[in-house]
Amino acid sequence: MYRSYPKKEKRETSRSGEATLKESINELLEVYRLRGKFKETHVVNAWERLMGAPIASRTHRLYIKDRRLYVSLTSAPLKHQLNMAKTKIVEMLNRDAGEQVIDDVMFL
């Protein structure tokens, strides 16, 4: 009583002359030279997820200027601890972004 159904053939994902949404967005980012800003925004948004809630709750402001991430903190001891792990933080943020987005971190 096992019923056999014919296998469906795979359809092409894109027709000639058409592009997927992902391809279109990537092309848009390249044409308007927004890929760098897009990656920088990704790094800033990933700060809480990568650093954890205790550090994120003591973070006042984040911004990137000239490939340097500026982090304003409300705790001096935390600033000292993060300064000690600066290179690890840069590597972790760049690994999450998938490319070299920032070169340095400054804790304010």
C-alpha positions in Angstrom: 0.0 0.0 0.0 3.0 2.3 -0.5 2.2 5.0 -2.9 4.9 6.4 -5.2 4.7 10.0 -6.3 6.6 11.2 -9.3 9.6 13.5 -8.4 9.2 17.1 -9.2 11.8 18.6 -11.4 13.8 21.5 -10.0 12.9 24.8 -11.6 15.5 27.4 -12.4 15.6 29.9 -9.6 16.0 32.8 -11.9 14.7 33.4 -15.4 16.8 35.0 -18.1 17.1 38.7 -17.5 15.9 38.5 -13.9 18.0 38.6 -10.7 17.3 37.4 -7.2 16.7 39.9 -4.4 20.1 39.2 -2.9 21.9 39.8 -6.2 20.0 43.0 -6.7 20.8 44.3 -3.2 24.5 43.4 -3.6 24.6 45.2 -6.9 22.9 48.3 -5.4 25.4 48.4 -2.6 28.3 48.2 -5.1 26.9 50.8 -7.5 26.2 53.4 -4.8 29.4 52.4 -2.9 27.5 51.7 0.3 29.0 48.3 1.1 31.5 49.9 3.6 28.8 51.7 5.5 26.7 48.6 5.5 29.5 46.6 7.1 30.2 49.3 9.6 26.5 49.3 10.6 26.7 45.6 11.0 29.6 45.9 13.4 27.9 48.5 15.5 24.7 46.4 15.7 26.6 43.3 16.6 28.3 44.9 19.6 25.6 43.9 22.1 25.4 40.3 20.8 29.1 39.8 20.7 30.1 41.6 23.9 27.2 40.5 26.0 24.5 42.3 28.0 26.7 43.4 31.0 29.1 45.3 28.7 26.4 46.6 26.4 24.5 48.0 29.3 27.6 50.1 30.2 28.1 51.2 26.7 26.9 54.8 26.1 27.7 55.4 22.4 29.2 53.5 19.5 30.4 55.0 16.2 33.0 54.3 13.5 35.2 56.9 11.9 38.2 56.3 9.6 38.0 52.5 10.2 38.3 53.0 14.0 35.5 52.0 16.4 34.9 54.5 19.2 33.1 53.1 22.3 31.9 55.5 25.0 31.7 53.6 28.3 30.2 54.6 31.7 32.6 52.4 33.8 36.3 53.2 34.2 37.2 49.7 35.4 35.5 48.2 32.4 37.3 50.6 30.1 40.6 49.4 31.5 39.6 45.7 31.1 38.5 46.2 27.5 41.7 48.1 26.7 43.6 45.0 27.7 41.6 42.9 25.2 41.6 45.4 22.4 43.1 43.2 19.7 40.9 40.3 20.5 37.8 42.6 20.3 38.9 43.9 16.9 39.4 40.3 15.6 36.1 39.2 16.9 34.2 42.1 15.3 35.9 41.6 12.0 35.3 37.9 12.0 31.6 38.5 12.6 31.5 41.0 9.7 33.3 38.6 7.4 36.0 41.0 6.4 38.4 43.7 7.7 36.0 46.5 8.7 37.8 48.1 11.6 41.5 48.5 12.4 41.4 49.8 15.9 39.1 50.4 18.9 39.2 53.5 21.1 37.5 53.4 24.5 36.2 56.8 25.6 
